Amino acid sequence: MTYKIAILPGDGIGPEIVTEAEKVLLELRTGFGFQAELLHAHVGGAAYEAEGHPLPASTLAVVRDADAILLGSVGGPQWDGLDRALRPEQGLLGLRAELELFSNLRPAILYPQLADASTLKADVVSGLDLMIVRELTGGIYFGQPRGIRTREDGQKEGFNTLVYSEGEIERIGRSAFTIAQKRDRRLCSVDKANVLECSELWREVMNRLAGEYPDVALSHMYVDNAAMQLVRAPRQFDVMVTGNMFGDILSDAAAMLTGSIGMLPSASLDKNGKGMYEPIHGSAPDIAGQGVANPLATILSVAMMLRYSLDRADLAGTVEKAVGHVLDKGLRTPDIAADGAQVVGTAAMGDAVIESLRELQ
């Protein structure tokens, strides 16, 4: 089978890191028999400059026809003055909405070679391997009504609506339970059911779903306690599932346990497993064009793509093993470099992964 993979480099460091990830895909094609057609399109600020919109119709046509999407990053200060509808971030939000990518997977894995890079003690984070499943298309970020209005007393007030339907909760719940079945079979649902009626329903639905997944141990935790526990004892978690806003915050907190956001991939899936894969670190305009960005999160996003959308867990493991070998050799980009490390740039790190892949053939 030949897979169609949409390549969206985007803005900032996006083109640099996606170039290295694309080299990995090409190596898998030539050295491992992986059949893939790579389709390129614009998104974000680059799309605005090329076609006047952050998510043009031409890009939508490409991603709809693809089996999976690899995204670099979007955004940059040069587009801050645009109307909100034309800003680069609207391209990302539009992709999630148009493709119904409701399940956001955010792994937090601490490579043993980088244990010293974490700001927490090694005995707290060593062996960390958790997955946060965040509902991505509902909740307070999308609820209506919303806006800013003027009250009768003349003061302005902002308002947003937190709302989840049973169907939305069931959908993300099933995704999380299924992922837990592929890991250590432990799922912690994070909510604020002691305060929010929306969370009461969330917990009710999760408990109901648990009966369909008897091989997964379900627990519940309030979000404030979950934030504390992530810092106190993060290895207690296997899979966490939560709503959009809570997941936004907790996944970034978990990311920093690993020492560098330059190492962390992510996935956003639809109900059929088609997904968009991207590093979590954003466009980093301050280092764009300098050749120092870490491409490993994007390369590991390719591994996630192989595992979750393309049914090639074997190749996913090979890519992850190649990254591990590179770290074993002491190669580091500036964001993960400690004293005595061999510091390399973006392209050199990508080349090192290719060399390791060839050694694994």
Buried (B, 14 or more C-beta within 10 A) or exposed (E): EEBBBBBBBBBBBBBBBBBBBBBBBBBBBEBBEBEBEBBEBBBBBBBBBBBEBBBBEEBBEBBEEBBBBBBBBBBBEEBEEBEEEBBBBBBBBBBBBEBBBBBBBBBBBBBEBBBEBBEBEEEBBEEBBBBBBBBBBBBBBBBEEEEEEEEEEEEEEEEBEBBBEEEBBBBBBBBBBBBBBEBBBBBBBBBBBEEBEBBBBBBEBBEEBBEEBEEBBBBBBBBEEBBEBBBEEBBEBBBBBBBBBBBBBBBBBBBBBBBBBBBBBBBBBBEEBBBBBBBBBBBBBEBBEEBBBBBBBBBBBBBBBBBBBBEBEEBBBBBBBBBBBBBEEBBBBBBBBEEEBEBBBBBBBBBBBBBBBEEBE
